[in-house]
Amino acid sequence: VDIDWEFPADPTRGGRPFDTKNFTLLMKEFKEAIAVEASATHKAPLLLTTATPAGDNAKLFELGEVAKYADWINLMSYDFYGAW
């Protein structure tokens, strides 16, 4: 399951300040639901991944907290650009 909430908490894109925490809570709820489903079906749990921006927009996420629930975090590296 890949969660791609592009810009939580970014007011210029319809986000609200508390969406940073809401994203973390969403990841936690997904992780818990995946564990329940795996236990009930006796199958391997689904992987939970997320795509997050790199650079300044990363501050819209609690990456340290999200990492507790995500099996994998994909950085959207196209957010990096420059003349290097």
Residue frames as a rotation matrix with the C-alpha (Angstrom) as fourth column:
VAL 1
0.599 0.800 0.000 0.00
0.800 -0.599 0.000 0.00
0.000 0.000 -1.000 0.00
ASP 2
-0.560 -0.804 0.198 1.63
0.812 -0.580 -0.059 3.26
0.162 0.128 0.979 -1.11
ILE 3
0.508 0.682 -0.526 0.42
0.776 -0.628 -0.065 6.48
-0.375 -0.375 -0.848 0.49
ASP 4
-0.548 -0.658 0.517 1.17
0.824 -0.533 0.195 9.58
0.147 0.532 0.834 -1.56
TRP 5
0.680 0.664 -0.311 -0.30
0.716 -0.692 0.087 12.60
-0.158 -0.282 -0.946 0.21
GLU 6
0.275 -0.671 0.689 1.68
0.719 -0.333 -0.610 15.23
0.639 0.663 0.391 -1.63
PHE 7
-0.606 -0.542 0.582 1.59
0.148 -0.796 -0.587 18.28
0.782 -0.269 0.563 0.61
PRO 8
0.332 0.718 -0.611 -0.16
0.826 0.091 0.556 17.88
0.455 -0.690 -0.563 3.96
ALA 9
0.323 -0.084 -0.943 -0.24
0.769 -0.558 0.313 21.10
-0.552 -0.826 -0.116 5.95
ASP 10
-0.810 -0.567 0.151 0.71
0.543 -0.627 0.559 23.27
-0.222 0.535 0.815 2.95
PRO 11
-0.115 0.850 -0.514 -1.88
0.302 -0.463 -0.833 26.08
-0.946 -0.251 -0.203 3.01
THR 12
-0.376 -0.059 -0.925 -1.10
-0.727 -0.600 0.333 27.03
-0.575 0.798 0.183 -0.60
ARG 13
-0.772 0.086 -0.630 -2.34
-0.423 0.670 0.610 23.58
0.474 0.738 -0.480 -1.67
GLY 14
0.173 0.983 -0.063 -5.38
-0.490 0.142 0.860 23.22
0.854 -0.118 0.507 0.57
GLY 15
-0.222 -0.333 -0.917 -3.54
0.549 0.734 -0.399 21.74
0.806 -0.592 0.020 3.55
ARG 16
0.749 0.441 0.495 -4.24
-0.215 -0.544 0.811 22.54
0.627 -0.714 -0.313 7.17
PRO 17
0.009 -0.858 0.514 -1.65
-0.893 -0.238 -0.381 22.88
0.449 -0.456 -0.768 9.96
PHE 18
0.081 0.070 0.994 -2.85
-0.795 0.606 0.022 19.74
-0.601 -0.792 0.104 11.76
ASP 19
0.895 0.276 -0.351 -2.49
-0.443 0.652 -0.616 17.62
0.059 0.707 0.705 8.60
THR 20
-0.129 -0.976 -0.175 1.17
-0.763 0.210 -0.612 16.98
0.634 0.054 -0.772 9.43
LYS 21
-0.652 -0.037 0.757 0.03
-0.659 0.520 -0.543 15.02
-0.374 -0.853 -0.364 12.48
ASN 22
0.429 0.895 0.124 -2.94
-0.666 0.406 -0.626 13.59
-0.610 0.186 0.770 10.58
PHE 23
0.433 -0.341 -0.834 -0.57
-0.726 0.417 -0.547 12.05
0.535 0.842 -0.067 8.03
THR 24
-0.688 -0.714 0.133 1.37
-0.628 0.493 -0.603 10.33
0.365 -0.498 -0.787 10.80
LEU 25
-0.381 0.637 0.670 -1.87
-0.600 0.380 -0.703 9.07
-0.703 -0.670 0.237 12.33
LEU 26
0.612 0.580 -0.538 -3.04
-0.777 0.313 -0.547 7.82
-0.148 0.752 0.642 8.93
MET 27
-0.070 -0.737 -0.672 0.16
-0.665 0.537 -0.519 5.81
0.744 0.410 -0.528 8.53
LYS 28
-0.812 -0.198 0.549 -0.27
-0.575 0.433 -0.694 4.39
-0.100 -0.880 -0.465 12.04
GLU 29
0.081 0.942 0.326 -3.87
-0.679 0.292 -0.674 3.35
-0.730 -0.167 0.663 11.34
PHE 30
0.557 0.049 -0.829 -2.89
-0.764 0.421 -0.489 1.72
0.325 0.906 0.272 8.05
LYS 31
-0.494 -0.837 -0.237 -0.06
-0.625 0.531 -0.572 -0.20
0.604 -0.134 -0.785 9.76
GLU 32
-0.660 0.324 0.678 -2.43
-0.559 0.392 -0.731 -1.43
-0.502 -0.861 -0.078 12.46
ALA 33
0.442 0.886 -0.139 -5.08
-0.728 0.264 -0.633 -2.46
-0.525 0.381 0.761 9.90
ILE 34
0.232 -0.463 -0.855 -2.47
-0.765 0.457 -0.455 -4.31
0.601 0.760 -0.248 7.85
ALA 35
-0.799 -0.561 0.217 -1.38
-0.558 0.555 -0.617 -6.23
0.226 -0.614 -0.756 10.95
VAL 36
-0.247 0.808 0.536 -4.98
-0.591 0.313 -0.744 -7.18
-0.768 -0.500 0.400 11.79
GLU 37
0.615 0.488 -0.619 -5.62
-0.781 0.270 -0.564 -8.33
-0.108 0.830 0.547 8.22
ALA 38
-0.166 -0.776 -0.609 -2.42
-0.713 0.521 -0.469 -10.40
0.681 0.357 -0.640 8.14
SER 39
-0.827 -0.114 0.551 -3.30
-0.526 0.504 -0.685 -12.05
-0.200 -0.856 -0.477 11.44
ALA 40
0.066 0.968 0.243 -6.84
-0.631 0.229 -0.741 -12.84
-0.773 -0.104 0.625 10.33
THR 41
0.778 0.255 -0.574 -5.81
-0.627 0.345 -0.698 -14.30
0.020 0.903 0.428 6.98
HIS 42
0.586 -0.659 0.471 -2.55
0.107 0.639 0.762 -15.94
-0.803 -0.396 0.445 8.13
LYS 43
0.674 -0.386 0.630 -0.82
0.682 -0.004 -0.732 -14.25
0.285 0.923 0.261 5.21
ALA 44
-0.429 -0.878 -0.212 2.24
0.903 -0.427 -0.057 -12.06
-0.041 -0.215 0.976 5.13
PRO 45
0.269 0.536 -0.800 1.40
0.486 -0.793 -0.368 -8.45
-0.831 -0.290 -0.474 5.89
LEU 46
0.708 0.007 0.706 1.23
0.644 -0.416 -0.642 -6.00
0.289 0.909 -0.299 3.04
LEU 47
-0.463 -0.864 -0.196 4.06
0.886 -0.454 -0.091 -3.50
-0.010 -0.216 0.976 2.83
LEU 48
0.744 0.617 -0.258 3.24
0.622 -0.780 -0.069 0.08
-0.244 -0.109 -0.964 3.73
THR 49
-0.409 -0.880 0.241 5.18
0.907 -0.363 0.213 2.69
-0.100 0.306 0.947 1.82
THR 50
0.656 0.574 -0.490 4.95
0.479 -0.818 -0.318 6.41
-0.583 -0.026 -0.812 1.32
ALA 51
-0.026 -0.606 0.795 6.28
0.904 -0.355 -0.240 8.96
0.428 0.712 0.557 -1.13
THR 52
0.623 0.172 -0.763 7.47
0.592 -0.741 0.316 12.16
-0.511 -0.649 -0.564 0.47
PRO 53
0.872 -0.329 0.363 9.09
0.079 -0.636 -0.768 15.26
0.483 0.698 -0.528 -0.95
ALA 54
0.072 -0.911 -0.405 12.72
0.995 0.091 -0.028 16.04
0.062 -0.401 0.914 -0.36
GLY 55
-0.623 -0.405 0.669 14.04
0.434 -0.891 -0.136 19.49
0.651 0.205 0.731 0.46
ASP 56
-0.898 0.202 0.392 11.96
-0.392 -0.770 -0.503 22.19
0.200 -0.605 0.771 2.10
ASN 57
0.008 0.992 -0.123 8.64
-0.786 0.082 0.613 20.39
0.618 0.091 0.781 1.67
ALA 58
-0.297 -0.178 -0.938 9.90
0.277 0.924 -0.263 17.53
0.914 -0.338 -0.225 3.85
LYS 59
-0.984 -0.089 0.156 9.09
-0.109 -0.392 -0.914 19.72
0.143 -0.916 0.376 6.86
LEU 60
-0.205 0.979 0.016 5.42
-0.909 -0.196 0.368 19.03
0.363 0.061 0.930 6.14
PHE 61
0.514 0.299 -0.804 5.97
-0.118 0.953 0.279 15.48
0.849 -0.048 0.525 7.43
GLU 62
0.485 -0.388 0.784 7.02
-0.837 0.055 0.545 14.00
-0.255 -0.920 -0.297 10.77
LEU 63
0.336 -0.336 -0.880 9.46
-0.642 0.602 -0.475 11.69
0.689 0.725 -0.014 9.00
GLY 64
-0.743 -0.634 0.213 10.90
-0.568 0.431 -0.701 10.30
0.353 -0.642 -0.681 12.23
GLU 65
-0.365 0.717 0.594 7.43
-0.585 0.320 -0.745 9.28
-0.725 -0.619 0.302 13.35
VAL 66
0.555 0.576 -0.600 6.29
-0.820 0.259 -0.510 8.14
-0.139 0.775 0.616 9.90
ALA 67
-0.208 -0.756 -0.621 9.35
-0.763 0.522 -0.380 5.88
0.612 0.395 -0.685 9.71
LYS 68
-0.688 0.016 0.725 7.97
-0.598 0.553 -0.580 3.91
-0.411 -0.833 -0.371 12.67
TYR 69
0.163 0.902 0.400 5.06
-0.279 0.431 -0.858 2.77
-0.946 0.028 0.322 10.49
ALA 70
0.701 0.074 -0.709 6.40
-0.708 -0.046 -0.705 2.76
-0.085 0.996 0.020 6.94
ASP 71
0.679 -0.501 0.537 8.25
0.401 0.865 0.300 -0.24
-0.615 0.011 0.789 5.57
TRP 72
-0.311 -0.745 0.590 9.75
0.941 -0.153 0.302 2.05
-0.135 0.649 0.749 2.96
ILE 73
0.472 0.379 -0.796 9.91
0.231 -0.924 -0.304 5.81
-0.851 -0.040 -0.524 2.36
ASN 74
0.075 -0.378 0.923 10.42
0.997 0.024 -0.071 6.94
0.004 0.926 0.379 -1.23
LEU 75
-0.153 -0.186 -0.970 11.90
0.276 -0.951 0.139 10.41
-0.949 -0.246 0.197 -1.59
MET 76
0.763 0.422 0.490 10.55
0.603 -0.189 -0.775 12.33
-0.234 0.887 -0.398 -4.55
SER 77
-0.071 -0.962 -0.262 13.97
0.693 -0.237 0.681 13.39
-0.717 -0.133 0.684 -5.74
TYR 78
-0.135 0.051 0.989 12.62
0.893 -0.427 0.144 15.52
0.430 0.903 0.012 -8.55
ASP 79
0.902 0.402 -0.156 12.22
0.425 -0.768 0.479 18.17
0.073 -0.498 -0.864 -5.86
PHE 80
0.215 -0.906 -0.366 15.99
0.332 -0.284 0.899 18.62
-0.918 -0.315 0.240 -6.08
TYR 81
0.675 -0.080 0.733 17.17
0.715 -0.173 -0.677 20.89
0.182 0.982 -0.060 -8.83
GLY 82
0.686 -0.474 -0.552 19.97
-0.035 -0.780 0.625 23.31
-0.727 -0.409 -0.551 -9.34
ALA 83
0.845 -0.429 -0.321 23.06
-0.457 -0.265 -0.849 24.15
0.279 0.864 -0.420 -11.32
TRP 84
0.334 -0.767 0.548 25.46
-0.625 0.256 0.738 21.71
-0.706 -0.589 -0.394 -9.70
